[in-house]
Amino acid sequence: MSASLSQRSQSDQVDAVPLAVVLNPHAGRGLAMRTWPLLERALRTRRLAFDVILAHDPSAALARVHELPASQPLLAVGGDGTVSALLPALVGTGRPLGIVPLGSGNDFAGMLGLKSGDFEGALARLSSPPRPFDAVRVKTPLGSRVLVNGLGMGFDARITAKMSDAPAWLNGFGRYAWSALNGVKDLRAPDVEVVVDGDVTYAGPCTLVAVMNGTRYGGGFRISPDSDPSDGCLDVVLGKGVTRGQLLRLMGMVLRGAHLDDPRVRCWKGKDVRLRWQTPTHAHLDGDVIGEVTDLRACVEAGALQIY
């Protein structure tokens, strides 16, 4: 480990509360670690005081963050997984979060207009006050989680589970697309009941359903282009039972965010969403596949996050 990763930045801002830079060395298959010297230089150029937490183990990194004063801002250097791992130390605490996207997908950061490797754009946001963003509290028989971007069940979760089999040279979007094309032969449409704010809004065959706070997942698929992560609501997007050919055409429309008016797609907004499946169904939470469940509940926590 270099001295820069073990010591506080020697900045002229000696009286400023330093940023806690949480660096995930595995993000982007090592991209975050390889480009750290460039980011460190950009931080010093802006005369920002910072400490570094090297997040080899997300649980250990989260424990260290929990020990910090609630007023100390975080700068997550990695992808969606890095941000998601820090949420327990952010939701409801008032602790502000900045993001430098260097992961494989960067979907939540992309929705904010941040681009991978654009250090100046990411650091410039730190000079403005943080904005309130909603969080999502999810409960399943496997446990409870808090999310920032959203969740998917059905076909998209199954192909997320297959992404580890994709060729190593593919990026986040490429890996998702590869998995989708290879997984379409296993297409299923079990029955689901969707309950939004206490009302049954749909009951029938379903290829996939997403409950979103953000707008996109899978490295750029705009599954919920109308989502506003500050509106105090969740967006539910459901694909009815479709053929393989219809699903592939819908995927092309999802890339452009042009699928919401398709008759095979249903959409709702609400604060409390319950999904009950006829058979155990794959689920991913902020891109993390948790396995198969038959019951899931998601509730919005309005304004629970502060993000630059």
ZADO-1210 file (C-alpha; in nm, 4 decimals, padded with zeros to 6 digits):
<atoms>
<atom x="00.0000" y="00.0000" z="00.0000" code="MET" pos="1"/>
<atom x="00.1339" y="00.3400" z="-00.0946" code="SER" pos="2"/>
<atom x="00.1782" y="00.6171" z="00.1593" code="ALA" pos="3"/>
<atom x="-00.1080" y="00.8031" z="-00.0052" code="SER" pos="4"/>
<atom x="-00.3449" y="00.5223" z="00.0919" code="LEU" pos="5"/>
<atom x="-00.2380" y="00.5072" z="00.4529" code="SER" pos="6"/>
<atom x="-00.2028" y="00.8729" z="00.5446" code="GLN" pos="7"/>
<atom x="-00.4254" y="01.1758" z="00.5448" code="ARG" pos="8"/>
<atom x="-00.3917" y="01.4172" z="00.2536" code="SER" pos="9"/>
<atom x="-00.1500" y="01.6982" z="00.3312" code="GLN" pos="10"/>
<atom x="-00.3887" y="01.9760" z="00.2280" code="SER" pos="11"/>
<atom x="-00.3869" y="02.3417" z="00.3179" code="ASP" pos="12"/>
<atom x="-00.7449" y="02.2907" z="00.4379" code="GLN" pos="13"/>
<atom x="-00.6212" y="02.1727" z="00.7767" code="VAL" pos="14"/>
<atom x="-00.9365" y="02.2940" z="00.9539" code="ASP" pos="15"/>
<atom x="-01.1796" y="02.1340" z="00.7067" code="ALA" pos="16"/>
<atom x="-01.3620" y="01.8091" z="00.7831" code="VAL" pos="17"/>
<atom x="-01.1808" y="01.5644" z="00.5551" code="PRO" pos="18"/>
<atom x="-01.3617" y="01.3528" z="00.3009" code="LEU" pos="19"/>
<atom x="-01.3660" y="00.9836" z="00.3854" code="ALA" pos="20"/>
<atom x="-01.2716" y="00.8331" z="00.0485" code="VAL" pos="21"/>
<atom x="-01.3999" y="00.4732" z="00.0347" code="VAL" pos="22"/>
<atom x="-01.1974" y="00.3100" z="-00.2409" code="LEU" pos="23"/>
<atom x="-01.3097" y="-00.0313" z="-00.3676" code="ASN" pos="24"/>
<atom x="-00.9960" y="-00.1798" z="-00.5287" code="PRO" pos="25"/>
<atom x="-01.2022" y="-00.4528" z="-00.6996" code="HIS" pos="26"/>
<atom x="-01.4490" y="-00.2154" z="-00.8700" code="ALA" pos="27"/>
<atom x="-01.4439" y="-00.2219" z="-01.2478" code="GLY" pos="28"/>
<atom x="-01.2208" y="-00.5310" z="-01.2334" code="ARG" pos="29"/>
<atom x="-00.9441" y="-00.3265" z="-01.0745" code="GLY" pos="30"/>
<atom x="-01.0073" y="00.0012" z="-01.2606" code="LEU" pos="31"/>
<atom x="-01.0659" y="00.1968" z="-00.9385" code="ALA" pos="32"/>
<atom x="-00.7299" y="00.0920" z="-00.7953" code="MET" pos="33"/>
<atom x="-00.5399" y="00.1473" z="-01.1189" code="ARG" pos="34"/>
<atom x="-00.6718" y="00.5005" z="-01.1586" code="THR" pos="35"/>
<atom x="-00.6412" y="00.6015" z="-00.7926" code="TRP" pos="36"/>
<atom x="-00.3196" y="00.8034" z="-00.8526" code="PRO" pos="37"/>
<atom x="-00.5071" y="01.0224" z="-01.1029" code="LEU" pos="38"/>
<atom x="-00.7984" y="01.0735" z="-00.8653" code="LEU" pos="39"/>
<atom x="-00.5621" y="01.1484" z="-00.5773" code="GLU" pos="40"/>
<atom x="-00.3944" y="01.4144" z="-00.7904" code="ARG" pos="41"/>
<atom x="-00.7346" y="01.5671" z="-00.8740" code="ALA" pos="42"/>
<atom x="-00.8273" y="01.5773" z="-00.5040" code="LEU" pos="43"/>
<atom x="-00.5016" y="01.7499" z="-00.4157" code="ARG" pos="44"/>
<atom x="-00.5372" y="01.9959" z="-00.7025" code="THR" pos="45"/>
<atom x="-00.8709" y="02.0995" z="-00.5577" code="ARG" pos="46"/>
<atom x="-00.7057" y="02.1268" z="-00.2142" code="ARG" pos="47"/>
<atom x="-00.9526" y="01.8796" z="-00.0634" code="LEU" pos="48"/>
<atom x="-00.8571" y="01.7159" z="00.2653" code="ALA" pos="49"/>
<atom x="-00.9246" y="01.3423" z="00.2666" code="PHE" pos="50"/>
<atom x="-00.8699" y="01.0134" z="00.4446" code="ASP" pos="51"/>
<atom x="-00.8770" y="00.6846" z="00.2553" code="VAL" pos="52"/>
<atom x="-01.0625" y="00.3687" z="00.3530" code="ILE" pos="53"/>
<atom x="-00.9495" y="00.0814" z="00.1334" code="LEU" pos="54"/>
<atom x="-01.2581" y="-00.1363" z="00.0966" code="ALA" pos="55"/>
<atom x="-01.1154" y="-00.4840" z="00.0321" code="HIS" pos="56"/>
<atom x="-01.3930" y="-00.6170" z="00.2570" code="ASP" pos="57"/>
<atom x="-01.7239" y="-00.4231" z="00.2306" code="PRO" pos="58"/>
<atom x="-01.8284" y="-00.5246" z="00.5825" code="SER" pos="59"/>
<atom x="-01.5024" y="-00.4010" z="00.7333" code="ALA" pos="60"/>
<atom x="-01.5224" y="-00.0765" z="00.5347" code="ALA" pos="61"/>
<atom x="-01.8809" y="-00.0221" z="00.6508" code="LEU" pos="62"/>
<atom x="-01.7761" y="-00.0809" z="01.0121" code="ALA" pos="63"/>
<atom x="-01.5067" y="00.1861" z="00.9777" code="ARG" pos="64"/>
<atom x="-01.7539" y="00.4313" z="00.8267" code="VAL" pos="65"/>
<atom x="-01.9958" y="00.3710" z="01.1152" code="HIS" pos="66"/>
<atom x="-01.7201" y="00.4889" z="01.3498" code="GLU" pos="67"/>
<atom x="-01.6865" y="00.8251" z="01.1728" code="LEU" pos="68"/>
<atom x="-01.8706" y="01.1398" z="01.2850" code="PRO" pos="69"/>
<atom x="-02.2084" y="01.1707" z="01.1087" code="ALA" pos="70"/>
<atom x="-02.0976" y="01.5077" z="00.9722" code="SER" pos="71"/>
<atom x="-01.8033" y="01.3578" z="00.7811" code="GLN" pos="72"/>
<atom x="-01.8901" y="01.3234" z="00.4116" code="PRO" pos="73"/>
<atom x="-01.8110" y="01.0115" z="00.2111" code="LEU" pos="74"/>
<atom x="-01.6732" y="00.9807" z="-00.1402" code="LEU" pos="75"/>
<atom x="-01.7505" y="00.6371" z="-00.2856" code="ALA" pos="76"/>
<atom x="-01.4951" y="00.5334" z="-00.5475" code="VAL" pos="77"/>
<atom x="-01.6326" y="00.2325" z="-00.7321" code="GLY" pos="78"/>
<atom x="-01.9577" y="00.1166" z="-00.8859" code="GLY" pos="79"/>
<atom x="-02.3170" y="00.0625" z="-00.7795" code="ASP" pos="80"/>
<atom x="-02.2086" y="-00.2156" z="-00.5457" code="GLY" pos="81"/>
<atom x="-01.9758" y="00.0185" z="-00.3575" code="THR" pos="82"/>
<atom x="-02.2529" y="00.2728" z="-00.3065" code="VAL" pos="83"/>
<atom x="-02.5012" y="00.0042" z="-00.2044" code="SER" pos="84"/>
<atom x="-02.2626" y="-00.1394" z="00.0562" code="ALA" pos="85"/>
<atom x="-02.2368" y="00.2020" z="00.2272" code="LEU" pos="86"/>
<atom x="-02.6119" y="00.2685" z="00.2497" code="LEU" pos="87"/>
<atom x="-02.6556" y="00.1431" z="00.6090" code="PRO" pos="88"/>
<atom x="-02.4201" y="00.4227" z="00.7192" code="ALA" pos="89"/>
<atom x="-02.6015" y="00.6834" z="00.5100" code="LEU" pos="90"/>
<atom x="-02.9778" y="00.6316" z="00.5267" code="VAL" pos="91"/>
<atom x="-03.1364" y="00.8647" z="00.7771" code="GLY" pos="92"/>
<atom x="-02.8033" y="00.9912" z="00.9128" code="THR" pos="93"/>
<atom x="-02.7693" y="01.3141" z="00.7126" code="GLY" pos="94"/>
<atom x="-02.4170" y="01.2084" z="00.6113" code="ARG" pos="95"/>
<atom x="-02.3557" y="01.3368" z="00.2549" code="PRO" pos="96"/>
<atom x="-02.2248" y="01.1112" z="-00.0208" code="LEU" pos="97"/>
<atom x="-02.0230" y="01.1909" z="-00.3311" code="GLY" pos="98"/>
<atom x="-01.9658" y="00.9345" z="-00.6056" code="ILE" pos="99"/>
<atom x="-01.6729" y="00.8753" z="-00.8402" code="VAL" pos="100"/>
<atom x="-01.8056" y="00.6037" z="-01.0758" code="PRO" pos="101"/>
<atom x="-01.5397" y="00.3463" z="-01.1596" code="LEU" pos="102"/>
<atom x="-01.7413" y="00.0250" z="-01.1521" code="GLY" pos="103"/>
<atom x="-01.8729" y="-00.2050" z="-01.4220" code="SER" pos="104"/>
<atom x="-02.2248" y="-00.0636" z="-01.4494" code="GLY" pos="105"/>
<atom x="-02.2393" y="00.2761" z="-01.2726" code="ASN" pos="106"/>
<atom x="-02.6139" y="00.2952" z="-01.3304" code="ASP" pos="107"/>
<atom x="-02.7106" y="00.5202" z="-01.0400" code="PHE" pos="108"/>
<atom x="-02.4139" y="00.7511" z="-01.1043" code="ALA" pos="109"/>
<atom x="-02.5023" y="00.7562" z="-01.4741" code="GLY" pos="110"/>
<atom x="-02.8518" y="00.8739" z="-01.3908" code="MET" pos="111"/>
<atom x="-02.6891" y="01.1654" z="-01.2030" code="LEU" pos="112"/>
<atom x="-02.4964" y="01.2574" z="-01.5171" code="GLY" pos="113"/>
<atom x="-02.1637" y="01.1230" z="-01.3917" code="LEU" pos="114"/>
<atom x="-01.9340" y="00.9398" z="-01.6317" code="LYS" pos="115"/>
<atom x="-01.6654" y="00.6862" z="-01.5507" code="SER" pos="116"/>
<atom x="-01.3249" y="00.8519" z="-01.5269" code="GLY" pos="117"/>
<atom x="-01.4612" y="01.2083" z="-01.5240" code="ASP" pos="118"/>
<atom x="-01.2949" y="01.3056" z="-01.1980" code="PHE" pos="119"/>
<atom x="-01.3432" y="01.6766" z="-01.2507" code="GLU" pos="120"/>
<atom x="-01.7157" y="01.6374" z="-01.3039" code="GLY" pos="121"/>
<atom x="-01.7522" y="01.4179" z="-00.9945" code="ALA" pos="122"/>
<atom x="-01.5422" y="01.6408" z="-00.7677" code="LEU" pos="123"/>
<atom x="-01.7045" y="01.9620" z="-00.8916" code="ALA" pos="124"/>
<atom x="-02.0336" y="01.8416" z="-00.7421" code="ARG" pos="125"/>
<atom x="-01.8752" y="01.8515" z="-00.3948" code="LEU" pos="126"/>
<atom x="-01.8751" y="02.2315" z="-00.4020" code="SER" pos="127"/>
<atom x="-02.2577" y="02.2439" z="-00.4083" code="SER" pos="128"/>
<atom x="-02.4879" y="02.1451" z="-00.1211" code="PRO" pos="129"/>
<atom x="-02.6016" y="01.7806" z="-00.1267" code="PRO" pos="130"/>
<atom x="-02.9553" y="01.7055" z="-00.2442" code="ARG" pos="131"/>
<atom x="-03.2088" y="01.4801" z="-00.0719" code="PRO" pos="132"/>
<atom x="-03.2699" y="01.1476" z="-00.2452" code="PHE" pos="133"/>
<atom x="-03.5082" y="00.8664" z="-00.1620" code="ASP" pos="134"/>
<atom x="-03.4015" y="00.5211" z="-00.0474" code="ALA" pos="135"/>
<atom x="-03.5837" y="00.1879" z="-00.0816" code="VAL" pos="136"/>
<atom x="-03.6364" y="-00.0509" z="00.2096" code="ARG" pos="137"/>
<atom x="-03.6845" y="-00.4095" z="00.0860" code="VAL" pos="138"/>
<atom x="-03.8028" y="-00.7088" z="00.2876" code="LYS" pos="139"/>
<atom x="-03.7968" y="-01.0697" z="00.1681" code="THR" pos="140"/>
<atom x="-03.7998" y="-01.4047" z="00.3500" code="PRO" pos="141"/>
<atom x="-03.4192" y="-01.3910" z="00.3139" code="LEU" pos="142"/>
<atom x="-03.3859" y="-01.0661" z="00.5084" code="GLY" pos="143"/>
<atom x="-03.4068" y="-00.6877" z="00.4809" code="SER" pos="144"/>
<atom x="-03.1971" y="-00.4530" z="00.2670" code="ARG" pos="145"/>
<atom x="-03.1863" y="-00.0851" z="00.1835" code="VAL" pos="146"/>
<atom x="-03.1350" y="00.0169" z="-00.1811" code="LEU" pos="147"/>
<atom x="-03.0653" y="00.3332" z="-00.3730" code="VAL" pos="148"/>
<atom x="-03.1351" y="00.2308" z="-00.7336" code="ASN" pos="149"/>
<atom x="-03.3915" y="-00.0475" z="-00.7425" code="GLY" pos="150"/>
<atom x="-03.4690" y="-00.4146" z="-00.7847" code="LEU" pos="151"/>
<atom x="-03.5753" y="-00.6598" z="-01.0499" code="GLY" pos="152"/>
<atom x="-03.7487" y="-00.9979" z="-01.0414" code="MET" pos="153"/>
<atom x="-03.7913" y="-01.2526" z="-01.3155" code="GLY" pos="154"/>
<atom x="-03.5994" y="-01.2604" z="-01.6429" code="PHE" pos="155"/>
<atom x="-03.3701" y="-00.9657" z="-01.5676" code="ASP" pos="156"/>
<atom x="-03.2653" y="-01.1132" z="-01.2324" code="ALA" pos="157"/>
<atom x="-03.1912" y="-01.4496" z="-01.3934" code="ARG" pos="158"/>
<atom x="-02.9685" y="-01.2894" z="-01.6542" code="ILE" pos="159"/>
<atom x="-02.7962" y="-01.0811" z="-01.3853" code="THR" pos="160"/>
<atom x="-02.7130" y="-01.4119" z="-01.2172" code="ALA" pos="161"/>
<atom x="-02.5625" y="-01.5336" z="-01.5469" code="LYS" pos="162"/>
<atom x="-02.3361" y="-01.2301" z="-01.5906" code="MET" pos="163"/>
<atom x="-02.0473" y="-01.4016" z="-01.4129" code="SER" pos="164"/>
<atom x="-02.0321" y="-01.6444" z="-01.7072" code="ASP" pos="165"/>
<atom x="-01.9897" y="-01.3656" z="-01.9648" code="ALA" pos="166"/>
<atom x="-01.6506" y="-01.3175" z="-02.1378" code="PRO" pos="167"/>
<atom x="-01.4127" y="-01.1192" z="-01.9167" code="ALA" pos="168"/>
<atom x="-01.3405" y="-00.8598" z="-02.1874" code="TRP" pos="169"/>
<atom x="-01.7015" y="-00.7361" z="-02.1941" code="LEU" pos="170"/>
<atom x="-01.7980" y="-00.4227" z="-01.9974" code="ASN" pos="171"/>
<atom x="-02.1022" y="-00.3859" z="-01.7702" code="GLY" pos="172"/>
<atom x="-02.3530" y="-00.3233" z="-02.0503" code="PHE" pos="173"/>
<atom x="-02.1928" y="-00.5838" z="-02.2754" code="GLY" pos="174"/>
<atom x="-02.2026" y="-00.8468" z="-02.0016" code="ARG" pos="175"/>
<atom x="-02.5707" y="-00.7772" z="-01.9357" code="TYR" pos="176"/>
<atom x="-02.6577" y="-00.7953" z="-02.3073" code="ALA" pos="177"/>
<atom x="-02.4567" y="-01.1181" z="-02.3509" code="TRP" pos="178"/>
<atom x="-02.6364" y="-01.2749" z="-02.0555" code="SER" pos="179"/>
<atom x="-02.9753" y="-01.1655" z="-02.1867" code="ALA" pos="180"/>
<atom x="-02.9188" y="-01.3145" z="-02.5308" code="LEU" pos="181"/>
<atom x="-02.7952" y="-01.6395" z="-02.3809" code="ASN" pos="182"/>
<atom x="-03.0716" y="-01.6547" z="-02.1212" code="GLY" pos="183"/>
<atom x="-03.3725" y="-01.5911" z="-02.3449" code="VAL" pos="184"/>
<atom x="-03.4024" y="-01.9617" z="-02.4223" code="LYS" pos="185"/>
<atom x="-03.5028" y="-02.0137" z="-02.0562" code="ASP" pos="186"/>
<atom x="-03.7815" y="-01.7553" z="-02.0722" code="LEU" pos="187"/>
<atom x="-04.0600" y="-01.8089" z="-01.8184" code="ARG" pos="188"/>
<atom x="-04.3734" y="-01.6162" z="-01.7222" code="ALA" pos="189"/>
<atom x="-04.5089" y="-01.7353" z="-01.3858" code="PRO" pos="190"/>
<atom x="-04.8088" y="-01.5634" z="-01.2331" code="ASP" pos="191"/>
<atom x="-04.7500" y="-01.2669" z="-01.0029" code="VAL" pos="192"/>
<atom x="-04.9756" y="-01.0473" z="-00.7922" code="GLU" pos="193"/>
<atom x="-04.8691" y="-00.6831" z="-00.7698" code="VAL" pos="194"/>
<atom x="-05.0055" y="-00.4767" z="-00.4819" code="VAL" pos="195"/>
<atom x="-04.9338" y="-00.1008" z="-00.4873" code="VAL" pos="196"/>
<atom x="-05.0324" y="00.1035" z="-00.1817" code="ASP" pos="197"/>
<atom x="-05.2763" y="-00.1690" z="-00.0775" code="GLY" pos="198"/>
<atom x="-05.4499" y="-00.2123" z="-00.4149" code="ASP" pos="199"/>
<atom x="-05.4040" y="-00.5164" z="-00.6405" code="VAL" pos="200"/>
<atom x="-05.2959" y="-00.3556" z="-00.9678" code="THR" pos="201"/>
<atom x="-05.2072" y="-00.6709" z="-01.1617" code="TYR" pos="202"/>
<atom x="-05.2476" y="-01.0465" z="-01.1320" code="ALA" pos="203"/>
<atom x="-05.1329" y="-01.2732" z="-01.4112" code="GLY" pos="204"/>
<atom x="-04.8347" y="-01.4013" z="-01.6110" code="PRO" pos="205"/>
<atom x="-04.5204" y="-01.1914" z="-01.5848" code="CYS" pos="206"/>
<atom x="-04.1823" y="-01.2051" z="-01.7559" code="THR" pos="207"/>
<atom x="-04.0187" y="-00.9483" z="-01.5297" code="LEU" pos="208"/>
<atom x="-04.1015" y="-00.6712" z="-01.2877" code="VAL" pos="209"/>
<atom x="-03.8800" y="-00.3863" z="-01.1685" code="ALA" pos="210"/>
<atom x="-03.9363" y="-00.1621" z="-00.8668" code="VAL" pos="211"/>
<atom x="-03.7206" y="00.1434" z="-00.9232" code="MET" pos="212"/>
<atom x="-03.5975" y="00.4532" z="-00.7465" code="ASN" pos="213"/>
<atom x="-03.3461" y="00.5261" z="-01.0231" code="GLY" pos="214"/>
<atom x="-03.3978" y="00.5070" z="-01.3979" code="THR" pos="215"/>
<atom x="-03.1666" y="00.2348" z="-01.5284" code="ARG" pos="216"/>
<atom x="-02.9804" y="-00.0862" z="-01.4571" code="TYR" pos="217"/>
<atom x="-02.7711" y="-00.3449" z="-01.6395" code="GLY" pos="218"/>
<atom x="-02.5132" y="-00.0876" z="-01.7491" code="GLY" pos="219"/>
<atom x="-02.7578" y="00.1387" z="-01.9328" code="GLY" pos="220"/>
<atom x="-03.0966" y="-00.0305" z="-01.9808" code="PHE" pos="221"/>
<atom x="-03.3465" y="00.2510" z="-01.9140" code="ARG" pos="222"/>
<atom x="-03.6049" y="00.0306" z="-01.7474" code="ILE" pos="223"/>
<atom x="-03.7800" y="00.3207" z="-01.5706" code="SER" pos="224"/>
<atom x="-03.6998" y="00.6411" z="-01.7620" code="PRO" pos="225"/>
<atom x="-03.9651" y="00.8466" z="-01.5817" code="ASP" pos="226"/>
<atom x="-03.8339" y="00.7732" z="-01.2315" code="SER" pos="227"/>
<atom x="-03.7435" y="01.0681" z="-01.0090" code="ASP" pos="228"/>
<atom x="-03.5369" y="00.9532" z="-00.7074" code="PRO" pos="229"/>
<atom x="-03.6487" y="01.2603" z="-00.5133" code="SER" pos="230"/>
<atom x="-04.0275" y="01.2375" z="-00.5607" code="ASP" pos="231"/>
<atom x="-04.1083" y="01.0175" z="-00.2603" code="GLY" pos="232"/>
<atom x="-04.2443" y="00.7393" z="-00.4857" code="CYS" pos="233"/>
<atom x="-04.1339" y="00.4121" z="-00.6378" code="LEU" pos="234"/>
<atom x="-04.1917" y="00.3250" z="-01.0032" code="ASP" pos="235"/>
<atom x="-04.3108" y="-00.0248" z="-01.0906" code="VAL" pos="236"/>
<atom x="-04.2515" y="-00.1508" z="-01.4457" code="VAL" pos="237"/>
<atom x="-04.3913" y="-00.4910" z="-01.5412" code="LEU" pos="238"/>
<atom x="-04.3583" y="-00.6972" z="-01.8569" code="GLY" pos="239"/>
<atom x="-04.6465" y="-00.9378" z="-01.9184" code="LYS" pos="240"/>
<atom x="-04.5960" y="-01.2858" z="-02.0547" code="GLY" pos="241"/>
<atom x="-04.4254" y="-01.2483" z="-02.3932" code="VAL" pos="242"/>
<atom x="-04.2596" y="-01.4672" z="-02.6558" code="THR" pos="243"/>
<atom x="-03.8823" y="-01.4774" z="-02.6995" code="ARG" pos="244"/>
<atom x="-03.9001" y="-01.2597" z="-03.0087" code="GLY" pos="245"/>
<atom x="-04.1231" y="-01.0061" z="-02.8377" code="GLN" pos="246"/>
<atom x="-03.8874" y="-00.9925" z="-02.5401" code="LEU" pos="247"/>
<atom x="-03.5834" y="-00.9238" z="-02.7587" code="LEU" pos="248"/>
<atom x="-03.7690" y="-00.6401" z="-02.9319" code="ARG" pos="249"/>
<atom x="-03.8731" y="-00.4998" z="-02.5946" code="LEU" pos="250"/>
<atom x="-03.5125" y="-00.5079" z="-02.4759" code="MET" pos="251"/>
<atom x="-03.4177" y="-00.2899" z="-02.7713" code="GLY" pos="252"/>
<atom x="-03.6910" y="-00.0467" z="-02.6731" code="MET" pos="253"/>
<atom x="-03.5747" y="-00.0477" z="-02.3094" code="VAL" pos="254"/>
<atom x="-03.2303" y="00.0698" z="-02.4218" code="LEU" pos="255"/>
<atom x="-03.3968" y="00.3860" z="-02.5563" code="ARG" pos="256"/>
<atom x="-03.6502" y="00.4112" z="-02.2748" code="GLY" pos="257"/>
<atom x="-03.9237" y="00.3777" z="-02.5363" code="ALA" pos="258"/>
<atom x="-04.1094" y="00.0754" z="-02.3968" code="HIS" pos="259"/>
<atom x="-04.3556" y="00.2292" z="-02.1478" code="LEU" pos="260"/>
<atom x="-04.6329" y="00.2754" z="-02.4055" code="ASP" pos="261"/>
<atom x="-04.6071" y="-00.0812" z="-02.5328" code="ASP" pos="262"/>
<atom x="-04.9275" y="-00.2800" z="-02.4568" code="PRO" pos="263"/>
<atom x="-04.7201" y="-00.5612" z="-02.3051" code="ARG" pos="264"/>
<atom x="-04.5823" y="-00.3238" z="-02.0394" code="VAL" pos="265"/>
<atom x="-04.7663" y="-00.1976" z="-01.7310" code="ARG" pos="266"/>
<atom x="-04.6512" y="00.0860" z="-01.5002" code="CYS" pos="267"/>
<atom x="-04.7542" y="00.2243" z="-01.1609" code="TRP" pos="268"/>
<atom x="-04.6266" y="00.4671" z="-00.8987" code="LYS" pos="269"/>
<atom x="-04.6579" y="00.4173" z="-00.5249" code="GLY" pos="270"/>
<atom x="-04.4909" y="00.4233" z="-00.1874" code="LYS" pos="271"/>
<atom x="-04.5453" y="00.0593" z="-00.0855" code="ASP" pos="272"/>
<atom x="-04.5113" y="-00.2294" z="-00.3338" code="VAL" pos="273"/>
<atom x="-04.5769" y="-00.5976" z="-00.2646" code="ARG" pos="274"/>
<atom x="-04.4937" y="-00.8767" z="-00.5126" code="LEU" pos="275"/>
<atom x="-04.6311" y="-01.2277" z="-00.4604" code="ARG" pos="276"/>
<atom x="-04.5159" y="-01.4944" z="-00.7079" code="TRP" pos="277"/>
<atom x="-04.6742" y="-01.8289" z="-00.7847" code="GLN" pos="278"/>
<atom x="-04.3318" y="-01.9966" z="-00.7940" code="THR" pos="279"/>
<atom x="-03.9902" y="-01.9037" z="-00.6457" code="PRO" pos="280"/>
<atom x="-03.8458" y="-01.6295" z="-00.8668" code="THR" pos="281"/>
<atom x="-03.4966" y="-01.4792" z="-00.8969" code="HIS" pos="282"/>
<atom x="-03.4509" y="-01.1323" z="-00.7499" code="ALA" pos="283"/>
<atom x="-03.1690" y="-00.8771" z="-00.7682" code="HIS" pos="284"/>
<atom x="-03.1338" y="-00.5832" z="-00.5298" code="LEU" pos="285"/>
<atom x="-02.9218" y="-00.2966" z="-00.6676" code="ASP" pos="286"/>
<atom x="-02.7748" y="-00.5558" z="-00.9059" code="GLY" pos="287"/>
<atom x="-02.6940" y="-00.8077" z="-00.6309" code="ASP" pos="288"/>
<atom x="-02.8710" y="-01.1405" z="-00.6956" code="VAL" pos="289"/>
<atom x="-03.0108" y="-01.2760" z="-00.3688" code="ILE" pos="290"/>
<atom x="-03.1660" y="-01.6000" z="-00.4954" code="GLY" pos="291"/>
<atom x="-03.5277" y="-01.7026" z="-00.5472" code="GLU" pos="292"/>
<atom x="-03.8210" y="-01.5800" z="-00.3376" code="VAL" pos="293"/>
<atom x="-04.2003" y="-01.5821" z="-00.3674" code="THR" pos="294"/>
<atom x="-04.2740" y="-01.2694" z="-00.1631" code="ASP" pos="295"/>
<atom x="-04.1111" y="-00.9274" z="-00.1653" code="LEU" pos="296"/>
<atom x="-04.2088" y="-00.5902" z="-00.0232" code="ARG" pos="297"/>
<atom x="-04.0478" y="-00.2545" z="-00.1091" code="ALA" pos="298"/>
<atom x="-04.1218" y="00.0746" z="00.0656" code="CYS" pos="299"/>
<atom x="-03.9835" y="00.4189" z="-00.0140" code="VAL" pos="300"/>
<atom x="-03.7971" y="00.6183" z="00.2507" code="GLU" pos="301"/>
<atom x="-03.8404" y="00.9700" z="00.1203" code="ALA" pos="302"/>
<atom x="-03.5415" y="01.2040" z="00.1440" code="GLY" pos="303"/>
<atom x="-03.3414" y="00.9513" z="00.3473" code="ALA" pos="304"/>
<atom x="-03.0159" y="01.0148" z="00.1569" code="LEU" pos="305"/>
<atom x="-02.8027" y="01.3229" z="00.0981" code="GLN" pos="306"/>
<atom x="-02.6087" y="01.3008" z="-00.2291" code="ILE" pos="307"/>
<atom x="-02.3829" y="01.5566" z="-00.3999" code="TYR" pos="308"/>
</atoms>
